[in-house]
Amino acid sequence: MVDFSWDRDIQLSVSFLMYARIVVHCILHVTRKILWLTTWVFSMQHMKIDWKDEDKNLTKMYPRETDPDDEDSIAEPGSFFNFFEQESDPMDVGDIFFASGAFRNGKPN
């Protein structure tokens, strides 16, 4: 068994408390920025990406493919950029982020 005591083994100094406060502040700040960015990205309307060259157009190279048996389901999602260029989101990827934001704000569905 480890012989440990907070009172004996840990000495809290002013500098330690200042560093701990700065670290907690940075973590909270970064977390807020990530949540804001996630909400912003998935609340956008579809948009056309202006590719520099058609050889680099990933949405044309890797298009979204629907299931031949069921037109509402996706067989292959293709490029990540299809989520930005195509209006529909049949896989409901954006709903995950909207639901998590609502839950975080105290408004679960």
Sequence and secondary structure as in RCSB ss.txt:
>XXXX:A:sequence
MVDFSWDRDIQLSVSFLMYARIVVHCILHVTRKILWLTTWVFSMQHMKIDWKDEDKNLTKMYPRETDPDDEDSIA
EPGSFFNFFEQESDPMDVGDIFFASGAFRNGKPN
>XXXX:A:secstr
     HHHH    HHHHHHHHHHHHHHHHHHHHHHHHHHHHHTS       S GGG HHHHS  EE SS TTSEE
E   TTHHHH S  TT HHHHHHHHHHHHTT   
